Amino acid sequence: MVKLDQINISNNGLTKFFSPIETRIMKTLWDEGKMTTSELTSKTDIPLTSIAGTLDRLVKAGYTNRGVETINGRVRYVYEPTFSEEETANEITTRILDSLVDTFGKVAIENFSKYNDKK
């Protein structure tokens, strides 16, 4: 989960902010849309027990929603991302930038303006 105290900037991509399993689940949900745990298992090759536990954490953290569908009398849980990938990126970026400004103030803001010059 995106916890500012657990960000690892040496990791690649979203694994800077999410665990590798969380990243695979979120990418699959963003790409495919609403899915069950068994569908996620088949799409990601992650064991069902890992999918279920990780989805519970993602629901509690607010990154996925859990719904209930009844088909032929059977109840099943379906999961979908709470926000799009772009909205999630915006939320993470805002939290990180706020933390940098809170910690470093004017220096952080000056570096943000220099960043645009580097591109």
Summary of the structure (lengths in Angstrom):
residues: 119
radius of gyration: 17.4
end to end distance: 29.5
largest distance: 60.5
contacts: 303
relative contact order: 0.12
helix: 63%
strand: 14%
